[in-house]
């Protein structure tokens, strides 16, 4: 299957016409770049000659990283050695033609290579730089190595994850990296809007721990004014009752949310227990919070007498927010995911096709799209550097021989990675 050329992939989308140089690695930086690419920005990803670390995470098929096929989608992929002076010079040749740079090295890393914001903004005053790091570009923690899960621990978010009688848990995705990548993309678009008026770029400082901490919003004033240290609550949402996971007769689980009076009344009706509305323990939202254990026990007794699919139908018919817990197999068989194009089958040079997550959010006039999957290391090095950096074939051959760049061979294109 032919791989579309680098220049033919970015034709439509809200960010069409903007060019992004992604120097990030692993998750947060590449996810930020992926969001911009999904909406039409031309994203040129620079990765190390041996390949980005994400290529060695997750599952593989035919020696190809399935994770990379998704998070590197819609991007031009070039490989060069940023630690070499010649690699740094290539970056500087690209900067005048770029609108945004995304990077997630430890603070000071780019400065040591003379690629910091001040140096690059001197070349292109309109440049927007998204800087993603564990603890930000300043402060006593800024020099610490930052990884999503450790920054999540510092944010307090990890302390809230899991059951109260067990150590803090984690979900099986790089949550804080994704949160920060999203904030980084949001910051980049805001900076581009400002640039359209001022003509000048700016630097976005996105710290992993701060982006995760922003999700702790309800617990900050509660500690300030009441001294309450939020604690893990398992499947229950504290101070909002009922809002919990309940076991069913077939050993499944269903999550039910019925905290408002109107919805709780409908729930009581479905349960055939309208007398609950006369019980002062359950008569108001605040009363239900004070008696959360009793509320959950009453609901649990009812759910344990029904199978999960029956419960879901009953509750949805009564307009009560409820859902069984979906597995990936459930998602692939679900009509809502199909109708909303959230499982998008994309052509791939090595895999034939591969299903990727669809583009969000849905824009009515300038929707995003999936145009290509992530390919092999250096797939577009030659095309991008000849077109945008003005390097000749001879220069490219010499740079590859010196170990400054890597270009894709026929074996690379057919072999994955």
C-alpha positions as CSV (number, residue, x, y, z in Angstrom):
1,X,0.0,0.0,0.0
2,X,1.4,3.4,-0.9
3,X,2.2,5.8,1.9
4,X,0.8,9.3,1.1
5,X,3.5,12.0,0.8
6,X,4.2,14.2,3.7
7,X,2.9,17.3,2.0
8,X,-0.4,15.7,0.9
9,X,-1.6,14.8,4.4
10,X,-2.6,18.2,5.8
11,X,-5.3,19.7,3.6
12,X,-8.2,20.3,5.9
13,X,-9.0,21.1,9.5
14,X,-9.3,24.1,11.8
15,X,-5.5,24.3,12.1
16,X,-4.7,23.8,8.5
17,X,-1.9,26.2,7.4
18,X,0.0,26.0,10.7
19,X,3.2,24.1,10.9
20,X,4.3,22.4,14.2
21,X,7.8,21.1,15.0
22,X,7.4,18.4,17.6
23,X,10.6,17.6,19.6
24,X,8.8,15.9,22.4
25,X,9.2,12.2,23.2
26,X,7.2,9.4,24.9
27,X,3.6,10.5,25.7
28,X,2.9,14.1,26.7
29,X,4.7,15.9,23.9
30,X,3.6,13.5,21.1
31,X,0.0,13.6,22.4
32,X,0.0,17.4,22.3
33,X,1.4,17.2,18.7
34,X,-1.2,14.5,17.8
35,X,-4.1,16.8,18.9
36,X,-2.8,19.6,16.7
37,X,-2.2,17.2,13.8
38,X,-5.7,15.7,14.0
39,X,-7.1,19.2,13.3
40,X,-5.0,19.8,10.2
41,X,-1.8,21.3,11.5
42,X,1.3,20.1,9.6
43,X,3.2,18.4,12.4
44,X,6.8,17.4,11.8
45,X,8.0,15.0,14.5
46,X,11.7,14.8,15.3
47,X,12.7,11.6,17.0
48,X,16.0,10.1,18.0
49,X,17.8,8.0,15.4
50,X,16.9,4.8,17.3
51,X,13.3,5.9,17.5
52,X,11.1,7.5,20.1
53,X,10.7,5.6,23.4
54,X,7.0,5.2,22.8
55,X,7.8,2.7,20.0
56,X,8.9,0.3,22.8
57,X,5.8,0.7,24.9
58,X,2.5,-1.2,24.5
59,X,1.8,-4.1,22.2
60,X,3.4,-4.9,18.8
61,X,2.3,-6.7,15.7
62,X,4.8,-7.8,13.0
63,X,7.4,-5.9,14.9
64,X,5.4,-2.7,14.6
65,X,4.4,-0.6,17.6
66,X,0.7,-0.3,17.7
67,X,1.0,2.6,20.1
68,X,3.2,4.5,17.7
69,X,0.8,3.9,14.9
70,X,-1.8,5.9,16.8
71,X,0.1,8.7,18.7
72,X,2.3,9.4,15.7
73,X,-0.6,9.6,13.3
74,X,-1.1,12.5,10.9
75,X,2.6,13.5,11.3
76,X,5.7,13.7,9.1
77,X,8.3,11.6,10.8
78,X,12.0,12.7,10.7
79,X,14.9,11.3,12.6
80,X,17.9,13.4,13.6
81,X,20.5,13.7,16.4
82,X,19.5,16.8,18.4
83,X,22.7,16.4,20.4
84,X,24.9,17.0,17.4
85,X,25.8,20.6,16.3
86,X,24.7,19.7,12.7
87,X,21.4,18.3,14.0
88,X,20.8,21.6,16.0
89,X,21.6,23.6,12.9
90,X,19.0,21.7,10.9
91,X,16.4,22.6,13.6
92,X,17.3,26.2,13.2
93,X,16.9,26.0,9.4
94,X,13.3,24.7,10.0
95,X,12.3,27.3,12.7
96,X,11.6,30.2,10.3
97,X,8.9,28.1,8.6
98,X,7.3,26.8,11.8
99,X,4.5,28.4,13.9
100,X,4.8,26.1,17.0
101,X,7.4,24.0,18.7
102,X,6.4,21.3,21.1
103,X,9.1,19.9,23.5
104,X,9.2,17.9,26.7
105,X,12.8,17.8,27.7
106,X,14.0,18.5,31.2
107,X,14.2,22.3,31.8
108,X,17.5,23.5,30.5
109,X,18.0,20.7,28.0
110,X,17.2,22.8,24.9
111,X,19.2,25.7,26.2
112,X,22.3,23.5,26.4
113,X,21.9,22.8,22.7
114,X,21.3,26.5,21.9
115,X,17.7,25.6,21.0
116,X,15.9,27.4,23.9
117,X,13.0,29.7,23.4
118,X,15.1,32.9,23.4
119,X,17.4,31.5,20.7
120,X,14.6,30.3,18.5
121,X,12.4,33.4,19.0
122,X,15.4,35.5,17.8
123,X,15.1,33.5,14.5
124,X,11.3,33.6,14.4
125,X,9.7,36.2,16.7
126,X,6.2,34.8,16.0
127,X,7.2,31.3,17.3
128,X,5.0,29.7,19.9
129,X,6.8,27.1,22.1
130,X,5.0,24.6,24.2
131,X,7.3,23.4,27.0
132,X,6.1,20.3,28.8
133,X,8.1,19.2,31.9
134,X,7.5,17.4,35.2
135,X,7.6,20.4,37.4
136,X,7.8,23.5,35.2
137,X,10.6,25.7,34.0
138,X,11.1,27.3,37.4
139,X,10.9,26.5,41.1
140,X,13.0,24.2,43.3
141,X,11.7,21.0,41.7
142,X,12.3,22.2,38.1
143,X,15.6,20.2,37.8
144,X,14.0,16.9,38.9
145,X,13.4,14.3,36.3
146,X,9.7,14.3,35.6
147,X,7.6,11.4,34.5
148,X,3.8,11.4,34.3
149,X,3.2,8.9,37.1
150,X,5.6,10.5,39.6
151,X,4.3,14.0,38.8
152,X,0.8,12.6,39.4
153,X,1.9,11.5,42.8
154,X,3.1,15.0,43.6
155,X,-0.1,16.5,42.3
156,X,-2.3,14.7,44.9
157,X,-4.4,13.1,42.2
158,X,-2.7,9.7,42.8
159,X,-3.6,9.9,46.5
160,X,-7.3,9.9,45.5
161,X,-7.1,7.0,43.2
162,X,-8.2,3.6,44.4
163,X,-9.9,2.1,47.5
164,X,-9.4,3.6,50.9
165,X,-8.1,0.4,52.5
166,X,-5.4,-0.1,49.8
167,X,-2.4,1.7,48.5
168,X,-3.0,4.4,45.9
169,X,-3.7,2.8,42.5
170,X,-3.3,3.9,39.0
171,X,-5.2,3.5,35.8
172,X,-3.5,1.6,33.0
173,X,-2.9,4.6,30.8
174,X,-0.5,7.5,31.2
175,X,-3.2,9.8,32.5
176,X,-1.2,12.8,33.6
177,X,0.8,12.8,30.3
178,X,-2.5,13.0,28.4
179,X,-3.9,15.7,30.7
180,X,-0.8,17.8,30.2
181,X,-0.6,17.2,26.4
182,X,-4.2,18.5,26.2
183,X,-3.4,21.6,28.2
184,X,-0.3,22.1,26.0
185,X,-2.4,22.0,22.8
186,X,-4.9,24.4,24.4
187,X,-2.1,26.8,25.3
188,X,-0.7,26.6,21.8
189,X,-4.0,27.5,20.1
190,X,-4.5,30.4,22.6
191,X,-1.0,31.7,21.8
192,X,-1.7,31.5,18.1
193,X,-4.9,33.5,18.6
194,X,-2.9,36.2,20.5
195,X,-0.2,36.2,17.8
196,X,-2.8,36.9,15.1
197,X,-3.3,40.3,16.8
198,X,0.2,41.0,18.3
199,X,2.4,39.3,15.7
200,X,4.5,37.9,18.5
201,X,4.8,34.4,19.8
202,X,5.1,33.3,23.4
203,X,6.1,30.3,25.6
204,X,3.7,28.0,27.2
205,X,5.0,26.4,30.4
206,X,3.0,23.2,31.1
207,X,4.0,21.2,34.1
208,X,2.8,17.7,34.5
209,X,2.2,18.0,38.3
210,X,0.3,21.3,37.9
211,X,-1.9,20.0,35.1
212,X,-2.9,17.0,37.2
213,X,-3.3,19.2,40.3
214,X,-5.8,21.3,38.4
215,X,-8.2,18.3,38.5
216,X,-8.1,18.5,42.3
217,X,-10.3,21.6,42.2
218,X,-13.0,20.7,44.7
219,X,-10.5,19.6,47.4
220,X,-8.4,22.8,47.5
221,X,-10.8,25.1,49.2
222,X,-12.1,22.2,51.3
223,X,-8.6,21.9,52.8
224,X,-8.1,25.6,53.1
225,X,-11.3,26.3,55.0
226,X,-12.1,23.0,56.7
227,X,-8.7,21.3,57.0
228,X,-10.1,18.2,55.2
229,X,-7.5,16.0,53.5
230,X,-9.4,14.3,50.6
231,X,-9.0,10.5,50.7
232,X,-9.5,7.6,48.3
233,X,-13.2,6.7,48.1
234,X,-13.1,3.7,45.7
235,X,-16.0,3.8,43.2
236,X,-18.0,6.3,45.2
237,X,-17.9,10.0,44.5
238,X,-17.8,11.7,47.9
239,X,-20.5,14.2,48.8
240,X,-22.7,13.2,45.9
241,X,-25.0,10.4,46.7
242,X,-25.9,8.0,45.2
243,X,-23.0,8.0,42.8
244,X,-21.4,4.6,43.0
245,X,-20.8,1.2,41.5
246,X,-23.2,-1.6,42.4
247,X,-22.9,-5.4,42.0
248,X,-25.5,-7.3,40.0
249,X,-26.9,-10.8,40.1
250,X,-24.6,-12.0,37.3
251,X,-21.5,-10.8,39.1
252,X,-21.2,-7.7,37.0
253,X,-21.2,-4.1,38.0
254,X,-23.3,-1.1,37.1
255,X,-22.6,2.6,38.0
256,X,-25.7,4.6,39.0
257,X,-25.8,8.4,39.5
258,X,-29.0,9.7,41.1
259,X,-28.0,12.4,43.5
260,X,-30.5,15.1,42.5
261,X,-34.0,14.9,44.0
262,X,-35.7,14.5,40.6
263,X,-33.5,11.6,39.5
264,X,-33.5,9.9,43.0
265,X,-37.3,10.0,42.8
266,X,-37.2,8.2,39.4
267,X,-34.8,5.7,40.9
268,X,-37.0,5.0,43.8
269,X,-39.9,4.4,41.3
270,X,-37.9,1.9,39.2
271,X,-36.9,0.1,42.4
272,X,-40.5,-0.1,43.5
273,X,-39.5,1.7,46.7
274,X,-41.2,5.1,46.7
275,X,-41.3,4.9,50.5
276,X,-37.7,5.9,50.4
277,X,-38.8,9.4,49.6
278,X,-40.6,9.6,52.9
279,X,-37.5,8.5,54.9
280,X,-35.7,11.6,56.3
281,X,-32.4,9.9,55.7
282,X,-33.0,10.0,52.0
283,X,-35.3,13.0,51.7
284,X,-32.7,15.5,50.3
285,X,-29.3,15.6,48.6
286,X,-27.5,16.6,51.8
287,X,-29.4,14.0,53.8
288,X,-28.3,11.3,51.3
289,X,-24.7,12.4,51.6
290,X,-24.9,12.1,55.4
291,X,-26.3,8.6,55.1
292,X,-24.4,7.4,52.0
293,X,-23.7,3.9,53.4
294,X,-27.4,3.3,54.0
295,X,-28.3,4.7,50.5
296,X,-25.8,2.4,48.9
297,X,-26.9,-0.6,50.8
298,X,-30.6,-0.1,49.8
299,X,-29.6,0.2,46.1
300,X,-27.2,-2.7,46.3
301,X,-29.9,-5.0,47.6
302,X,-32.0,-4.1,44.6
303,X,-29.2,-4.4,42.0
304,X,-28.1,-7.8,43.3
305,X,-31.5,-9.2,42.3
306,X,-31.1,-8.3,38.6
307,X,-28.7,-9.0,35.9
308,X,-26.6,-6.1,34.5
309,X,-28.2,-5.8,31.1
310,X,-31.7,-5.8,32.6
311,X,-30.7,-3.1,35.0
312,X,-29.2,-0.9,32.4
313,X,-32.3,-1.1,30.2
314,X,-34.6,-0.3,33.2
315,X,-32.5,2.6,34.4
316,X,-32.0,4.2,31.0
317,X,-35.7,3.8,30.2
318,X,-36.4,5.8,33.4
319,X,-33.8,8.4,32.4
320,X,-31.5,7.6,35.2
321,X,-27.8,8.0,34.4
322,X,-26.4,4.5,34.5
323,X,-23.9,2.3,32.7
324,X,-22.4,-1.1,32.9
325,X,-18.6,-1.1,32.9
326,X,-17.4,-1.4,29.3
327,X,-14.4,-3.5,28.3
328,X,-12.6,-2.9,25.0
329,X,-14.5,-5.8,23.5
330,X,-17.8,-4.1,24.5
331,X,-16.6,-0.8,22.9
332,X,-15.7,-2.5,19.6
333,X,-19.3,-4.0,19.5
334,X,-21.1,-0.8,20.6
335,X,-23.4,1.1,18.2
336,X,-22.7,4.5,19.8
337,X,-19.0,4.2,19.1
338,X,-19.8,3.2,15.5
339,X,-22.3,6.0,15.0
340,X,-19.9,8.6,16.3
341,X,-16.9,7.3,14.3
342,X,-14.9,6.8,17.4
343,X,-13.3,3.6,16.1
344,X,-11.7,4.7,12.9
345,X,-10.1,2.1,10.6
346,X,-7.1,3.7,8.9
347,X,-4.9,2.3,6.1
348,X,-1.4,1.3,7.3
349,X,1.6,0.4,5.1
350,X,2.5,-2.5,7.3
351,X,-0.7,-3.6,8.9
352,X,-3.2,-3.2,6.0
353,X,-5.5,-1.3,8.3
354,X,-5.5,-0.5,12.0
355,X,-8.3,0.8,14.2
356,X,-7.5,4.0,16.0
357,X,-9.4,6.3,18.4
358,X,-11.5,8.8,16.5
359,X,-10.9,12.6,16.6
360,X,-12.4,14.7,19.4
361,X,-14.0,17.1,19.8
362,X,-16.4,17.1,16.8
363,X,-16.4,20.4,15.0
364,X,-19.3,21.1,12.7
365,X,-17.5,23.2,10.1
366,X,-13.9,22.2,10.3
367,X,-13.7,18.7,11.7
368,X,-10.5,16.9,12.3
369,X,-9.6,13.8,10.4
370,X,-7.3,10.8,10.4
371,X,-5.1,10.8,7.3
372,X,-2.3,8.4,8.0
373,X,-1.0,6.2,10.8
374,X,2.4,6.6,12.5
375,X,5.0,5.0,10.3
376,X,8.6,3.9,10.6
377,X,11.5,5.9,12.0
378,X,12.7,8.5,9.5
379,X,9.9,7.9,7.0
380,X,9.8,11.5,5.9
381,X,13.3,12.7,6.8
382,X,14.4,13.1,3.2
383,X,11.3,14.8,1.9
384,X,11.0,17.3,4.8
385,X,14.6,18.3,4.9
386,X,14.9,18.7,1.2
387,X,11.6,20.7,1.0
388,X,11.8,22.8,4.1
389,X,15.5,22.9,5.0
390,X,16.7,23.2,1.5
391,X,19.2,20.3,1.8
392,X,20.3,18.5,-1.4
393,X,20.4,14.8,-1.9
394,X,24.2,14.9,-1.5
395,X,23.9,16.8,1.8
396,X,21.3,14.4,3.1
397,X,23.5,11.4,2.1
398,X,26.5,12.9,3.9
399,X,24.4,13.7,7.0
400,X,23.2,10.2,7.2
401,X,26.7,8.8,6.7
402,X,27.8,11.0,9.6
403,X,25.0,9.7,11.9
404,X,23.2,13.0,12.1
405,X,20.0,11.9,10.4
406,X,18.2,8.7,9.6
407,X,16.1,8.1,6.5
408,X,13.8,5.2,5.9
409,X,15.0,2.3,3.8
410,X,12.8,-0.1,1.9
411,X,13.3,-2.5,4.8
412,X,12.2,0.2,7.3
413,X,9.0,0.9,5.3
414,X,8.1,-2.7,5.1
415,X,9.2,-3.8,8.5
416,X,7.3,-1.5,10.8
417,X,8.9,-0.1,14.1
